[in-house]
Amino acid sequence: MSEEEVQDMIDGAIRRHNRNASIISIIVGWVMLAAFMDGLLRLLGLIPPFMGLDINLLPRIADLI
């Protein structure tokens, strides 16, 4: 194998790694954003409680005011 062929193989492996890492990061980012939005909407009372855990703060804030 020549030095050029080895460099081409290394460059291909790096390109593949960067593509796969980007795809994984995008998926993890969307999952984290969805979990954040779910929690925020439950906190604001726009989505009903899940498994009996009521974290809605609006009634508690209204009682204090």
Number of C-alpha atoms within 10 A of each C-alpha: 5 6 8 9 10 11 11 11 12 12 12 12 12 12 12 12 12 12 12 12 11 12 12 11 12 12 11 12 12 11 12 12 12 12 11 12 12 13 15 15 13 19 17 14 16 11 13 15 13 9 6 7 9 12 16 19 12 12 11 10 9 8 7 7 6
